[in-house]
Amino acid sequence: MSSLNVPGKAYDAFLFDMDGTLLNSIAVVERIWGDWAKDHGLEPEVFLKTIHGVRASDTIRQLALPGVDPMLEAKKLLIEEMEDVDGIVQIPGAVRFLNGIPANRWAIVTSAPFELAKRRMAAAGIPMPKVIVTGEEVQAGKPSPECYLLGASRLGVDPKRCLVFEDAVAGILAGEGAGADVTVITTTHATPFETPHFSISDYEAWTVTTIGGIGIGIVGA
């Protein structure tokens, strides 16, 4: 599936991932998850590339470490992440871009728990949307499309008429699985990857516009 025709195309709603898409939390992730990796005999530089866009418990479960309870470890990590918001900032232009979208036409769909999402968004100055879907609310996390299907449902729109904004492979697959078009945000990519989707570094050069009288789309600022 390719979304290279995104600019100027009309959508009913925009669905945004949070970390790496609307805000940059890399500094926190490297501090907390890097220490966790070392404590469990993992190489941080390798391990950190595998965690983006996925629920903490799912990341840990996939490792199948002997004697490690994924849910318990995820709760411990959540406590640390809740206390550490130093260095969390908006992706350039994100707040201006969001402020240009009608309030009932966008949602955040994140793998993070709600309280962590709220804290990080406040730290970055990101406005709270009317609709937010978190990792706690779905049975299967990204790359399952369940989260994006739920986000579209809560907005009352067809997911195939949505544009998903993502930065991680798991989230891109979730957006594709929901039938949505995808735009990839690349500013936090330490290791670039190939994607058939329309990609932008950040939101600085883009703005939201009305298309066809009722649809919304993105165009060059």
C-alpha positions as CSV (number, residue, x, y, z in Angstrom):
1,M,0.0,0.0,0.0
2,S,1.4,3.4,-1.0
3,S,0.2,6.8,0.3
4,L,2.5,8.9,-1.8
5,N,-0.4,11.0,-3.1
6,V,-1.2,12.4,0.4
7,P,-0.7,16.1,-0.2
8,G,-3.9,17.7,-1.4
9,K,-6.0,14.5,-0.8
10,A,-9.2,14.9,1.2
11,Y,-9.7,12.9,4.4
12,D,-12.4,12.8,7.0
13,A,-10.0,12.7,10.0
14,F,-6.3,12.5,11.0
15,L,-5.1,9.9,13.5
16,F,-1.8,10.6,15.2
17,D,0.7,8.3,17.0
18,M,2.3,10.2,19.9
19,D,6.0,9.4,20.7
20,G,8.2,10.2,17.7
21,T,5.2,11.6,15.8
22,L,3.9,14.5,17.8
23,L,6.6,14.7,20.5
24,N,10.2,13.6,20.9
25,S,10.8,11.5,23.9
26,I,14.0,9.8,22.8
27,A,16.0,11.3,25.7
28,V,13.7,9.7,28.2
29,V,13.5,6.4,26.4
30,E,17.3,6.1,26.1
31,R,17.8,6.8,29.8
32,I,15.2,4.5,31.2
33,W,15.0,1.7,28.6
34,G,18.8,1.8,28.1
35,D,19.3,1.1,31.8
36,W,16.7,-1.6,31.8
37,A,18.4,-3.3,28.8
38,K,21.8,-3.3,30.5
39,D,20.3,-4.7,33.7
40,H,18.9,-7.6,31.7
41,G,22.1,-8.3,29.7
42,L,20.9,-6.7,26.5
43,E,22.9,-4.4,24.3
44,P,21.1,-1.0,24.5
45,E,22.0,0.2,21.0
46,V,20.5,-2.9,19.5
47,F,17.6,-3.3,21.8
48,L,16.3,0.4,21.6
49,K,15.8,0.0,17.9
50,T,13.1,-2.7,18.6
51,I,10.8,-0.9,21.1
52,H,9.4,2.0,19.1
53,G,5.6,2.1,18.7
54,V,5.0,-1.1,20.7
55,R,3.5,-1.5,24.2
56,A,6.1,-2.0,26.9
57,S,4.6,-5.3,28.0
58,D,4.5,-6.6,24.4
59,T,8.2,-5.6,23.9
60,I,9.3,-7.4,27.1
61,R,7.1,-10.4,26.3
62,Q,8.7,-10.9,22.9
63,L,12.1,-11.2,24.6
64,A,10.9,-14.3,26.6
65,L,13.5,-13.6,29.3
66,P,13.6,-16.4,32.0
67,G,11.9,-15.3,35.2
68,V,10.8,-11.9,33.9
69,D,7.1,-11.0,34.2
70,P,6.3,-8.6,31.3
71,M,3.4,-6.9,33.1
72,L,5.3,-6.3,36.3
73,E,8.4,-5.0,34.4
74,A,6.1,-2.7,32.3
75,K,4.6,-1.3,35.5
76,K,8.0,-0.6,37.0
77,L,9.1,1.1,33.8
78,L,5.9,3.2,33.7
79,I,6.6,4.5,37.2
80,E,10.1,5.6,36.1
81,E,8.7,7.2,32.8
82,M,6.0,9.1,34.7
83,E,8.7,10.7,36.8
84,D,11.0,11.6,33.9
85,V,9.8,14.2,31.3
86,D,13.1,16.0,31.0
87,G,13.9,16.8,27.4
88,I,10.5,15.9,26.0
89,V,9.6,18.4,23.3
90,Q,7.1,18.8,20.4
91,I,8.1,17.6,16.9
92,P,8.8,21.0,15.2
93,G,5.5,22.6,14.0
94,A,3.3,19.9,15.7
95,V,1.3,22.3,17.9
96,R,0.6,24.8,15.1
97,F,-0.4,21.9,12.8
98,L,-2.8,20.4,15.3
99,N,-4.3,23.8,16.0
100,G,-5.3,24.0,12.4
101,I,-7.4,20.8,12.6
102,P,-11.1,21.0,13.6
103,A,-11.4,19.5,17.1
104,N,-13.7,16.7,16.0
105,R,-11.5,15.6,13.1
106,W,-8.4,14.3,14.9
107,A,-7.4,11.8,17.5
108,I,-4.2,10.4,19.2
109,V,-3.7,6.7,19.0
110,T,-0.7,5.7,21.2
111,S,0.7,2.5,22.6
112,A,1.4,4.4,25.9
113,P,-0.9,4.2,28.9
114,F,-3.2,7.2,29.3
115,E,-1.5,8.8,32.3
116,L,1.9,8.6,30.7
117,A,0.5,10.0,27.4
118,K,-1.2,12.9,29.3
119,R,2.1,13.7,31.2
120,R,4.3,13.6,28.1
121,M,1.8,15.7,26.1
122,A,1.7,18.3,28.8
123,A,5.5,18.4,28.9
124,A,5.7,19.0,25.2
125,G,2.8,21.5,25.1
126,I,0.7,19.2,22.9
127,P,-3.1,19.9,23.2
128,M,-5.3,17.1,24.5
129,P,-7.6,15.9,21.8
130,K,-11.3,15.0,22.3
131,V,-10.5,11.4,21.3
132,I,-7.5,9.4,22.5
133,V,-6.9,5.7,22.2
134,T,-4.2,4.2,24.5
135,G,-2.5,0.9,24.7
136,E,-4.5,0.0,27.8
137,E,-7.7,0.0,25.8
138,V,-7.0,-2.6,23.1
139,Q,-6.6,-6.4,23.3
140,A,-3.8,-6.4,20.7
141,G,-1.3,-3.6,20.5
142,K,0.4,-2.3,17.3
143,P,1.1,-3.7,14.8
144,S,-2.5,-4.9,15.1
145,P,-4.9,-2.3,13.5
146,E,-7.3,-2.6,16.4
147,C,-6.1,0.8,17.9
148,Y,-6.6,2.7,14.7
149,L,-9.9,1.1,14.0
150,L,-11.1,2.2,17.5
151,G,-9.8,5.7,16.9
152,A,-11.8,6.0,13.7
153,S,-14.8,4.5,15.3
154,R,-14.8,7.0,18.2
155,L,-14.5,9.9,15.7
156,G,-17.4,8.4,13.7
157,V,-15.5,8.0,10.5
158,D,-14.5,5.3,8.1
159,P,-10.8,4.3,8.7
160,K,-10.3,4.1,5.0
161,R,-11.1,7.9,4.9
162,C,-8.4,8.6,7.5
163,L,-4.8,9.7,7.3
164,V,-2.5,8.1,9.9
165,F,0.7,9.9,11.1
166,E,3.3,7.5,12.3
167,D,7.1,7.1,12.9
168,A,7.6,3.4,13.7
169,V,7.2,0.3,11.6
170,A,4.7,-1.3,14.1
171,G,2.5,1.8,13.8
172,I,2.8,2.0,10.1
173,L,1.7,-1.7,9.8
174,A,-1.3,-0.9,12.2
175,G,-2.3,2.0,10.0
176,E,-2.1,-0.1,6.8
177,G,-4.1,-2.8,8.5
178,A,-6.8,-0.4,9.3
179,G,-7.0,0.6,5.6
180,A,-5.9,4.2,6.2
181,D,-3.3,6.2,4.2
182,V,-0.1,6.8,6.2
183,T,2.3,9.7,6.5
184,V,5.7,8.9,8.1
185,I,7.4,11.4,10.4
186,T,11.1,10.9,10.1
187,T,12.8,13.5,12.4
188,T,13.5,11.1,15.2
189,H,14.8,8.2,13.0
190,A,18.3,7.4,14.1
191,T,18.2,4.5,11.6
192,P,16.3,5.4,8.5
193,F,14.1,2.7,6.9
194,E,12.5,2.4,3.5
195,T,8.8,3.0,3.2
196,P,6.4,3.4,0.3
197,H,4.5,6.0,2.2
198,F,4.6,9.8,2.0
199,S,7.3,11.0,4.4
200,I,8.0,14.4,6.0
201,S,10.7,15.3,8.5
202,D,8.3,17.4,10.7
203,Y,5.3,19.7,10.4
204,E,7.2,23.0,9.8
205,A,6.6,23.1,6.0
206,W,3.0,21.8,6.2
207,T,-0.4,23.1,7.0
208,V,-4.0,21.8,7.2
209,T,-6.6,22.9,4.6
210,T,-10.2,22.2,3.7
211,I,-10.6,20.2,0.5
212,G,-13.8,19.8,-1.5
213,G,-15.7,21.8,1.1
214,I,-15.9,19.0,3.7
215,G,-12.6,17.1,3.6
216,I,-9.3,18.0,5.3
217,G,-5.9,17.6,3.9
218,I,-2.3,18.7,4.1
219,V,-0.5,21.1,1.8
220,G,2.8,22.9,1.8
221,A,2.8,25.8,4.2
